[in-house]
Amino acid sequence: MALSPRLDLRQSQQLVLTPQLQQAIKLLQMANLELSGFIEQEMERNPLLELGEGDKGGSDEPGGDAADMGAAELSGFDSESGVYGADAGMDGSGVVGAQDAPLDADFSVNVFDDGPNDGIAQAAGGSGQLGLSGGSSGGNGRLGGNGDEEGFEQNLSDVPDLRTHLNREMQLLIHDVADRMIASNLIDLVDEAGYLSADLSDMPERLGVEPQDVERVLALLKGMEPTGVFARDLAECLVLQLKEKDRFDPCMAKLVENLHLLGRRDLAALKRVCGVDDEDLAQMIGEIRALDPKPGLAFGSEETQTVVPDVFVRRSPEGGWTVELNSETLPRVLVNQHYFSALSSRASGKDDKQFLSDCLSNANWLVKALDQRARTILKVSTEIVRQQEGFFTHGVRHLRPLTLRDIADTIEMHESTVSRVTSAKFMATNRGVFELKYFFTSAIQSSEGGDSHSSESVRDTIRALINAEDPKKILSDDRIVELLKAEGIDIARRTVAKYREAMRIPSSVQRRREKRMSA
């Protein structure tokens, strides 16, 4: 082998992820809030980006052309046919192809109109009809929405948090200035459940008061609503509520002192400790269960957040299912071409022109990336609906086994792409709002050699069997296995136990004890 230097020519292939491609992948897996935050950051960095608000008429307004293009791109709407699909500029991979209109194209159709969208496309393969529409659902982003009706969020009451409630009540209960100072400090130490678990040994010295003053004010605060607040532990919380109901007798005191036996459901030991019979013990346990172990949770600590679906699925009048993107979760990011032209005519330096060029390129890419994200979500959701049509028609019992690879092979995408699309995305259906991941379940073989069963449908069957069991004949895990095999489900006993524990259903022994106590 020669040791002298020489020049060789080699040819190789390698995959290089450009920064824009990496960002497009991140956009695909972002949830609604993350996407909104990202777009706000991009708008702060890029002066050519703006959010579309309402309808913009014509190209006379600044950004008018871009608004039309942004709407058409984000919705994937075909202005001639009025439908989604392969004819709307989307190739088999779900990405924008070379045939797409340029970024400064002018579309006369406003696809973000609040009116109903009649565009329904025929989907190849599968029974029924899948209409793919990118319009809004009645203009309010709700399934079966009506523009005249209020959203769920507007019906939520403004519930004050626990500390605000306690401070208001304390102002009416305590009038001495020094006592109010002590009470305010005690209220600040209460956790969200209503318990006072902090150490109060240093409070008298810190506030310059006597220890008995702290104990006296604390005793007053324990009488505030909700009953049970300022308790040190669960036992004291229950005692405060029992005293208010005048049910704290010696037998009940013994029961509260031995809550660990109640947790183990050791009824024989409880009867000996409390000195009562089965009937009295069952009544006492029923009274304990009627109490609130965490009274502070009745007050909202933060604003209630509702899940905003990314996709709507509703039954089509022609039969089958219509799949719609929720336009409220699709930000209308526009490129202001007029502003770019005005700045370009005034830019004289090389650095300024380069900056404007980079901003325009990044803005155009972001619009394309958001359009590709919307199209991909729509494409994956449509295939999920086609594959799980039995679930939408008949319920969870007809949910079939499905994997990411099944969807990826059908729509000709990579499995990782489908995984990113289904992450933190929600679908509103006639049976509720579900995460897209919900429709992907493992398979359980059939005992008769037929089609496999979805693990989620098997869980629902187990839950139904346990709910319908006779209190005198509690079903063991072995008996559940026999009943499932009779229905054609081949499952092991340990799998039944695992599913039961995942659904927080107690064992047969614990259920038998509970139903005896409630009988």
Secondary structure as a PSIPRED ss2 file (coil, helix, strand):
# PSIPRED VFORMAT (PSIPRED V4.0)

   1 M C   1.000  0.000  0.000
   2 A C   1.000  0.000  0.000
   3 L C   1.000  0.000  0.000
   4 S C   1.000  0.000  0.000
   5 P C   1.000  0.000  0.000
   6 R C   1.000  0.000  0.000
   7 L C   1.000  0.000  0.000
   8 D C   1.000  0.000  0.000
   9 L C   1.000  0.000  0.000
  10 R C   1.000  0.000  0.000
  11 Q C   1.000  0.000  0.000
  12 S C   1.000  0.000  0.000
  13 Q C   1.000  0.000  0.000
  14 Q C   1.000  0.000  0.000
  15 L C   1.000  0.000  0.000
  16 V C   1.000  0.000  0.000
  17 L C   1.000  0.000  0.000
  18 T C   1.000  0.000  0.000
  19 P H   0.000  1.000  0.000
  20 Q H   0.000  1.000  0.000
  21 L H   0.000  1.000  0.000
  22 Q H   0.000  1.000  0.000
  23 Q H   0.000  1.000  0.000
  24 A H   0.000  1.000  0.000
  25 I H   0.000  1.000  0.000
  26 K H   0.000  1.000  0.000
  27 L H   0.000  1.000  0.000
  28 L H   0.000  1.000  0.000
  29 Q H   0.000  1.000  0.000
  30 M C   1.000  0.000  0.000
  31 A C   1.000  0.000  0.000
  32 N H   0.000  1.000  0.000
  33 L H   0.000  1.000  0.000
  34 E H   0.000  1.000  0.000
  35 L H   0.000  1.000  0.000
  36 S H   0.000  1.000  0.000
  37 G H   0.000  1.000  0.000
  38 F H   0.000  1.000  0.000
  39 I H   0.000  1.000  0.000
  40 E H   0.000  1.000  0.000
  41 Q H   0.000  1.000  0.000
  42 E H   0.000  1.000  0.000
  43 M H   0.000  1.000  0.000
  44 E H   0.000  1.000  0.000
  45 R H   0.000  1.000  0.000
  46 N C   1.000  0.000  0.000
  47 P C   1.000  0.000  0.000
  48 L C   1.000  0.000  0.000
  49 L E   0.000  0.000  1.000
  50 E E   0.000  0.000  1.000
  51 L E   0.000  0.000  1.000
  52 G C   1.000  0.000  0.000
  53 E C   1.000  0.000  0.000
  54 G C   1.000  0.000  0.000
  55 D C   1.000  0.000  0.000
  56 K C   1.000  0.000  0.000
  57 G C   1.000  0.000  0.000
  58 G C   1.000  0.000  0.000
  59 S C   1.000  0.000  0.000
  60 D C   1.000  0.000  0.000
  61 E C   1.000  0.000  0.000
  62 P C   1.000  0.000  0.000
  63 G C   1.000  0.000  0.000
  64 G H   0.000  1.000  0.000
  65 D H   0.000  1.000  0.000
  66 A H   0.000  1.000  0.000
  67 A H   0.000  1.000  0.000
  68 D H   0.000  1.000  0.000
  69 M H   0.000  1.000  0.000
  70 G H   0.000  1.000  0.000
  71 A H   0.000  1.000  0.000
  72 A H   0.000  1.000  0.000
  73 E H   0.000  1.000  0.000
  74 L H   0.000  1.000  0.000
  75 S H   0.000  1.000  0.000
  76 G C   1.000  0.000  0.000
  77 F C   1.000  0.000  0.000
  78 D C   1.000  0.000  0.000
  79 S C   1.000  0.000  0.000
  80 E C   1.000  0.000  0.000
  81 S C   1.000  0.000  0.000
  82 G C   1.000  0.000  0.000
  83 V C   1.000  0.000  0.000
  84 Y C   1.000  0.000  0.000
  85 G C   1.000  0.000  0.000
  86 A H   0.000  1.000  0.000
  87 D H   0.000  1.000  0.000
  88 A H   0.000  1.000  0.000
  89 G C   1.000  0.000  0.000
  90 M E   0.000  0.000  1.000
  91 D C   1.000  0.000  0.000
  92 G C   1.000  0.000  0.000
  93 S C   1.000  0.000  0.000
  94 G C   1.000  0.000  0.000
  95 V C   1.000  0.000  0.000
  96 V E   0.000  0.000  1.000
  97 G C   1.000  0.000  0.000
  98 A C   1.000  0.000  0.000
  99 Q C   1.000  0.000  0.000
 100 D C   1.000  0.000  0.000
 101 A C   1.000  0.000  0.000
 102 P C   1.000  0.000  0.000
 103 L C   1.000  0.000  0.000
 104 D C   1.000  0.000  0.000
 105 A C   1.000  0.000  0.000
 106 D C   1.000  0.000  0.000
 107 F C   1.000  0.000  0.000
 108 S C   1.000  0.000  0.000
 109 V C   1.000  0.000  0.000
 110 N C   1.000  0.000  0.000
 111 V C   1.000  0.000  0.000
 112 F C   1.000  0.000  0.000
 113 D C   1.000  0.000  0.000
 114 D C   1.000  0.000  0.000
 115 G C   1.000  0.000  0.000
 116 P C   1.000  0.000  0.000
 117 N C   1.000  0.000  0.000
 118 D C   1.000  0.000  0.000
 119 G C   1.000  0.000  0.000
 120 I C   1.000  0.000  0.000
 121 A C   1.000  0.000  0.000
 122 Q C   1.000  0.000  0.000
 123 A C   1.000  0.000  0.000
 124 A C   1.000  0.000  0.000
 125 G C   1.000  0.000  0.000
 126 G C   1.000  0.000  0.000
 127 S C   1.000  0.000  0.000
 128 G C   1.000  0.000  0.000
 129 Q C   1.000  0.000  0.000
 130 L E   0.000  0.000  1.000
 131 G E   0.000  0.000  1.000
 132 L E   0.000  0.000  1.000
 133 S E   0.000  0.000  1.000
 134 G C   1.000  0.000  0.000
 135 G C   1.000  0.000  0.000
 136 S C   1.000  0.000  0.000
 137 S C   1.000  0.000  0.000
 138 G C   1.000  0.000  0.000
 139 G C   1.000  0.000  0.000
 140 N C   1.000  0.000  0.000
 141 G C   1.000  0.000  0.000
 142 R C   1.000  0.000  0.000
 143 L C   1.000  0.000  0.000
 144 G C   1.000  0.000  0.000
 145 G C   1.000  0.000  0.000
 146 N C   1.000  0.000  0.000
 147 G C   1.000  0.000  0.000
 148 D C   1.000  0.000  0.000
 149 E C   1.000  0.000  0.000
 150 E C   1.000  0.000  0.000
 151 G C   1.000  0.000  0.000
 152 F H   0.000  1.000  0.000
 153 E H   0.000  1.000  0.000
 154 Q H   0.000  1.000  0.000
 155 N H   0.000  1.000  0.000
 156 L C   1.000  0.000  0.000
 157 S C   1.000  0.000  0.000
 158 D C   1.000  0.000  0.000
 159 V C   1.000  0.000  0.000
 160 P C   1.000  0.000  0.000
 161 D C   1.000  0.000  0.000
 162 L H   0.000  1.000  0.000
 163 R H   0.000  1.000  0.000
 164 T H   0.000  1.000  0.000
 165 H H   0.000  1.000  0.000
 166 L H   0.000  1.000  0.000
 167 N H   0.000  1.000  0.000
 168 R H   0.000  1.000  0.000
 169 E H   0.000  1.000  0.000
 170 M H   0.000  1.000  0.000
 171 Q H   0.000  1.000  0.000
 172 L H   0.000  1.000  0.000
 173 L H   0.000  1.000  0.000
 174 I C   1.000  0.000  0.000
 175 H C   1.000  0.000  0.000
 176 D C   1.000  0.000  0.000
 177 V H   0.000  1.000  0.000
 178 A H   0.000  1.000  0.000
 179 D H   0.000  1.000  0.000
 180 R H   0.000  1.000  0.000
 181 M H   0.000  1.000  0.000
 182 I H   0.000  1.000  0.000
 183 A H   0.000  1.000  0.000
 184 S H   0.000  1.000  0.000
 185 N H   0.000  1.000  0.000
 186 L H   0.000  1.000  0.000
 187 I H   0.000  1.000  0.000
 188 D H   0.000  1.000  0.000
 189 L C   1.000  0.000  0.000
 190 V C   1.000  0.000  0.000
 191 D C   1.000  0.000  0.000
 192 E C   1.000  0.000  0.000
 193 A C   1.000  0.000  0.000
 194 G C   1.000  0.000  0.000
 195 Y E   0.000  0.000  1.000
 196 L C   1.000  0.000  0.000
 197 S C   1.000  0.000  0.000
 198 A C   1.000  0.000  0.000
 199 D C   1.000  0.000  0.000
 200 L C   1.000  0.000  0.000
 201 S C   1.000  0.000  0.000
 202 D C   1.000  0.000  0.000
 203 M H   0.000  1.000  0.000
 204 P H   0.000  1.000  0.000
 205 E H   0.000  1.000  0.000
 206 R H   0.000  1.000  0.000
 207 L H   0.000  1.000  0.000
 208 G C   1.000  0.000  0.000
 209 V C   1.000  0.000  0.000
 210 E C   1.000  0.000  0.000
 211 P H   0.000  1.000  0.000
 212 Q H   0.000  1.000  0.000
 213 D H   0.000  1.000  0.000
 214 V H   0.000  1.000  0.000
 215 E H   0.000  1.000  0.000
 216 R H   0.000  1.000  0.000
 217 V H   0.000  1.000  0.000
 218 L H   0.000  1.000  0.000
 219 A H   0.000  1.000  0.000
 220 L H   0.000  1.000  0.000
 221 L H   0.000  1.000  0.000
 222 K C   1.000  0.000  0.000
 223 G C   1.000  0.000  0.000
 224 M C   1.000  0.000  0.000
 225 E C   1.000  0.000  0.000
 226 P C   1.000  0.000  0.000
 227 T C   1.000  0.000  0.000
 228 G C   1.000  0.000  0.000
 229 V C   1.000  0.000  0.000
 230 F C   1.000  0.000  0.000
 231 A E   0.000  0.000  1.000
 232 R C   1.000  0.000  0.000
 233 D C   1.000  0.000  0.000
 234 L H   0.000  1.000  0.000
 235 A H   0.000  1.000  0.000
 236 E H   0.000  1.000  0.000
 237 C H   0.000  1.000  0.000
 238 L H   0.000  1.000  0.000
 239 V H   0.000  1.000  0.000
 240 L H   0.000  1.000  0.000
 241 Q H   0.000  1.000  0.000
 242 L H   0.000  1.000  0.000
 243 K H   0.000  1.000  0.000
 244 E H   0.000  1.000  0.000
 245 K C   1.000  0.000  0.000
 246 D C   1.000  0.000  0.000
 247 R C   1.000  0.000  0.000
 248 F C   1.000  0.000  0.000
 249 D C   1.000  0.000  0.000
 250 P H   0.000  1.000  0.000
 251 C H   0.000  1.000  0.000
 252 M H   0.000  1.000  0.000
 253 A H   0.000  1.000  0.000
 254 K H   0.000  1.000  0.000
 255 L H   0.000  1.000  0.000
 256 V H   0.000  1.000  0.000
 257 E H   0.000  1.000  0.000
 258 N C   1.000  0.000  0.000
 259 L H   0.000  1.000  0.000
 260 H H   0.000  1.000  0.000
 261 L H   0.000  1.000  0.000
 262 L H   0.000  1.000  0.000
 263 G H   0.000  1.000  0.000
 264 R C   1.000  0.000  0.000
 265 R C   1.000  0.000  0.000
 266 D C   1.000  0.000  0.000
 267 L H   0.000  1.000  0.000
 268 A H   0.000  1.000  0.000
 269 A H   0.000  1.000  0.000
 270 L H   0.000  1.000  0.000
 271 K H   0.000  1.000  0.000
 272 R H   0.000  1.000  0.000
 273 V H   0.000  1.000  0.000
 274 C H   0.000  1.000  0.000
 275 G C   1.000  0.000  0.000
 276 V C   1.000  0.000  0.000
 277 D C   1.000  0.000  0.000
 278 D H   0.000  1.000  0.000
 279 E H   0.000  1.000  0.000
 280 D H   0.000  1.000  0.000
 281 L H   0.000  1.000  0.000
 282 A H   0.000  1.000  0.000
 283 Q H   0.000  1.000  0.000
 284 M H   0.000  1.000  0.000
 285 I H   0.000  1.000  0.000
 286 G H   0.000  1.000  0.000
 287 E H   0.000  1.000  0.000
 288 I H   0.000  1.000  0.000
 289 R H   0.000  1.000  0.000
 290 A C   1.000  0.000  0.000
 291 L C   1.000  0.000  0.000
 292 D C   1.000  0.000  0.000
 293 P C   1.000  0.000  0.000
 294 K C   1.000  0.000  0.000
 295 P H   0.000  1.000  0.000
 296 G H   0.000  1.000  0.000
 297 L H   0.000  1.000  0.000
 298 A H   0.000  1.000  0.000
 299 F C   1.000  0.000  0.000
 300 G C   1.000  0.000  0.000
 301 S C   1.000  0.000  0.000
 302 E C   1.000  0.000  0.000
 303 E C   1.000  0.000  0.000
 304 T C   1.000  0.000  0.000
 305 Q C   1.000  0.000  0.000
 306 T C   1.000  0.000  0.000
 307 V C   1.000  0.000  0.000
 308 V C   1.000  0.000  0.000
 309 P C   1.000  0.000  0.000
 310 D C   1.000  0.000  0.000
 311 V E   0.000  0.000  1.000
 312 F E   0.000  0.000  1.000
 313 V E   0.000  0.000  1.000
 314 R E   0.000  0.000  1.000
 315 R E   0.000  0.000  1.000
 316 S C   1.000  0.000  0.000
 317 P C   1.000  0.000  0.000
 318 E C   1.000  0.000  0.000
 319 G C   1.000  0.000  0.000
 320 G C   1.000  0.000  0.000
 321 W E   0.000  0.000  1.000
 322 T E   0.000  0.000  1.000
 323 V E   0.000  0.000  1.000
 324 E E   0.000  0.000  1.000
 325 L E   0.000  0.000  1.000
 326 N C   1.000  0.000  0.000
 327 S H   0.000  1.000  0.000
 328 E H   0.000  1.000  0.000
 329 T H   0.000  1.000  0.000
 330 L C   1.000  0.000  0.000
 331 P C   1.000  0.000  0.000
 332 R C   1.000  0.000  0.000
 333 V E   0.000  0.000  1.000
 334 L E   0.000  0.000  1.000
 335 V E   0.000  0.000  1.000
 336 N C   1.000  0.000  0.000
 337 Q H   0.000  1.000  0.000
 338 H H   0.000  1.000  0.000
 339 Y H   0.000  1.000  0.000
 340 F H   0.000  1.000  0.000
 341 S H   0.000  1.000  0.000
 342 A H   0.000  1.000  0.000
 343 L H   0.000  1.000  0.000
 344 S H   0.000  1.000  0.000
 345 S H   0.000  1.000  0.000
 346 R H   0.000  1.000  0.000
 347 A C   1.000  0.000  0.000
 348 S C   1.000  0.000  0.000
 349 G C   1.000  0.000  0.000
 350 K H   0.000  1.000  0.000
 351 D H   0.000  1.000  0.000
 352 D H   0.000  1.000  0.000
 353 K H   0.000  1.000  0.000
 354 Q H   0.000  1.000  0.000
 355 F H   0.000  1.000  0.000
 356 L H   0.000  1.000  0.000
 357 S H   0.000  1.000  0.000
 358 D H   0.000  1.000  0.000
 359 C H   0.000  1.000  0.000
 360 L H   0.000  1.000  0.000
 361 S H   0.000  1.000  0.000
 362 N H   0.000  1.000  0.000
 363 A H   0.000  1.000  0.000
 364 N H   0.000  1.000  0.000
 365 W H   0.000  1.000  0.000
 366 L H   0.000  1.000  0.000
 367 V H   0.000  1.000  0.000
 368 K H   0.000  1.000  0.000
 369 A H   0.000  1.000  0.000
 370 L H   0.000  1.000  0.000
 371 D H   0.000  1.000  0.000
 372 Q H   0.000  1.000  0.000
 373 R H   0.000  1.000  0.000
 374 A H   0.000  1.000  0.000
 375 R H   0.000  1.000  0.000
 376 T H   0.000  1.000  0.000
 377 I H   0.000  1.000  0.000
 378 L H   0.000  1.000  0.000
 379 K H   0.000  1.000  0.000
 380 V H   0.000  1.000  0.000
 381 S H   0.000  1.000  0.000
 382 T H   0.000  1.000  0.000
 383 E H   0.000  1.000  0.000
 384 I H   0.000  1.000  0.000
 385 V H   0.000  1.000  0.000
 386 R H   0.000  1.000  0.000
 387 Q H   0.000  1.000  0.000
 388 Q C   1.000  0.000  0.000
 389 E H   0.000  1.000  0.000
 390 G H   0.000  1.000  0.000
 391 F H   0.000  1.000  0.000
 392 F H   0.000  1.000  0.000
 393 T H   0.000  1.000  0.000
 394 H H   0.000  1.000  0.000
 395 G C   1.000  0.000  0.000
 396 V H   0.000  1.000  0.000
 397 R H   0.000  1.000  0.000
 398 H H   0.000  1.000  0.000
 399 L C   1.000  0.000  0.000
 400 R C   1.000  0.000  0.000
 401 P C   1.000  0.000  0.000
 402 L C   1.000  0.000  0.000
 403 T C   1.000  0.000  0.000
 404 L H   0.000  1.000  0.000
 405 R H   0.000  1.000  0.000
 406 D H   0.000  1.000  0.000
 407 I H   0.000  1.000  0.000
 408 A H   0.000  1.000  0.000
 409 D H   0.000  1.000  0.000
 410 T H   0.000  1.000  0.000
 411 I H   0.000  1.000  0.000
 412 E C   1.000  0.000  0.000
 413 M C   1.000  0.000  0.000
 414 H C   1.000  0.000  0.000
 415 E H   0.000  1.000  0.000
 416 S H   0.000  1.000  0.000
 417 T H   0.000  1.000  0.000
 418 V H   0.000  1.000  0.000
 419 S H   0.000  1.000  0.000
 420 R H   0.000  1.000  0.000
 421 V H   0.000  1.000  0.000
 422 T C   1.000  0.000  0.000
 423 S C   1.000  0.000  0.000
 424 A C   1.000  0.000  0.000
 425 K C   1.000  0.000  0.000
 426 F E   0.000  0.000  1.000
 427 M E   0.000  0.000  1.000
 428 A E   0.000  0.000  1.000
 429 T E   0.000  0.000  1.000
 430 N C   1.000  0.000  0.000
 431 R C   1.000  0.000  0.000
 432 G E   0.000  0.000  1.000
 433 V E   0.000  0.000  1.000
 434 F E   0.000  0.000  1.000
 435 E E   0.000  0.000  1.000
 436 L H   0.000  1.000  0.000
 437 K H   0.000  1.000  0.000
 438 Y H   0.000  1.000  0.000
 439 F H   0.000  1.000  0.000
 440 F C   1.000  0.000  0.000
 441 T C   1.000  0.000  0.000
 442 S C   1.000  0.000  0.000
 443 A E   0.000  0.000  1.000
 444 I E   0.000  0.000  1.000
 445 Q C   1.000  0.000  0.000
 446 S E   0.000  0.000  1.000
 447 S C   1.000  0.000  0.000
 448 E C   1.000  0.000  0.000
 449 G C   1.000  0.000  0.000
 450 G C   1.000  0.000  0.000
 451 D C   1.000  0.000  0.000
 452 S C   1.000  0.000  0.000
 453 H E   0.000  0.000  1.000
 454 S E   0.000  0.000  1.000
 455 S H   0.000  1.000  0.000
 456 E H   0.000  1.000  0.000
 457 S H   0.000  1.000  0.000
 458 V H   0.000  1.000  0.000
 459 R H   0.000  1.000  0.000
 460 D H   0.000  1.000  0.000
 461 T H   0.000  1.000  0.000
 462 I H   0.000  1.000  0.000
 463 R H   0.000  1.000  0.000
 464 A H   0.000  1.000  0.000
 465 L H   0.000  1.000  0.000
 466 I H   0.000  1.000  0.000
 467 N H   0.000  1.000  0.000
 468 A C   1.000  0.000  0.000
 469 E C   1.000  0.000  0.000
 470 D E   0.000  0.000  1.000
 471 P C   1.000  0.000  0.000
 472 K C   1.000  0.000  0.000
 473 K E   0.000  0.000  1.000
 474 I C   1.000  0.000  0.000
 475 L C   1.000  0.000  0.000
 476 S C   1.000  0.000  0.000
 477 D H   0.000  1.000  0.000
 478 D H   0.000  1.000  0.000
 479 R H   0.000  1.000  0.000
 480 I H   0.000  1.000  0.000
 481 V H   0.000  1.000  0.000
 482 E H   0.000  1.000  0.000
 483 L H   0.000  1.000  0.000
 484 L H   0.000  1.000  0.000
 485 K H   0.000  1.000  0.000
 486 A H   0.000  1.000  0.000
 487 E C   1.000  0.000  0.000
 488 G C   1.000  0.000  0.000
 489 I E   0.000  0.000  1.000
 490 D C   1.000  0.000  0.000
 491 I C   1.000  0.000  0.000
 492 A C   1.000  0.000  0.000
 493 R H   0.000  1.000  0.000
 494 R H   0.000  1.000  0.000
 495 T H   0.000  1.000  0.000
 496 V H   0.000  1.000  0.000
 497 A H   0.000  1.000  0.000
 498 K H   0.000  1.000  0.000
 499 Y H   0.000  1.000  0.000
 500 R H   0.000  1.000  0.000
 501 E H   0.000  1.000  0.000
 502 A H   0.000  1.000  0.000
 503 M C   1.000  0.000  0.000
 504 R C   1.000  0.000  0.000
 505 I C   1.000  0.000  0.000
 506 P C   1.000  0.000  0.000
 507 S C   1.000  0.000  0.000
 508 S H   0.000  1.000  0.000
 509 V H   0.000  1.000  0.000
 510 Q H   0.000  1.000  0.000
 511 R H   0.000  1.000  0.000
 512 R H   0.000  1.000  0.000
 513 R H   0.000  1.000  0.000
 514 E H   0.000  1.000  0.000
 515 K H   0.000  1.000  0.000
 516 R H   0.000  1.000  0.000
 517 M H   0.000  1.000  0.000
 518 S H   0.000  1.000  0.000
 519 A C   1.000  0.000  0.000
